[in-house]
């Protein structure tokens, strides 16, 4: 006798949670380009980092984090799989999670850890840029196509080759081909 498990489970599959997390990261990328630089400025005020730190935040940190986050976000959104599913990959989640955590930690301006956190944030941002380019390249390479060269119709080869080619028609065919003369020959 064959039986089936008909008992219902009440717990949600981890698949749903994973999808939610990857979609949340996808939605967070664009606001992060504004929120993270703003945090560096707010953190300077909260943690009393000093005058030289304010100049660093204003002229180096805010523009570099804004431009870096924006460039990385655009590289992520350039991938077809990300646009179709509206989810980032697990590598994206890991890379952006580490970089954002280090950027938030840098915004706390800890005296003893600041150089190490800043170096780590820069290294992770560069590694993340490389990862985005690698993923974009792999996805584009898998799409086929390669390099295509297009030319205007004025540079196309003459249609003489088509006129000299014998037409292949079947005698038993029920296909009728009607050729129309150009308007100048009518």
Buried (B, 14 or more C-beta within 10 A) or exposed (E): EEEEEEEEEEEEEEEEEEEEBBBEBBEBBBEBBEBBBBBBBEBBEEBEBEEEBEEBBEEEBBEBBBEBBBBBBEBBBBBEEBEEBEBBBEEBBBBBEBBBBBBBBBBBBEEEEBEEBBEBBBEBBEEBBEBBEEBBEEBBEEEEEEEEEEEEEEEEEEEEEEEEEEEEEEEEEEEEEEEEEEEEEE
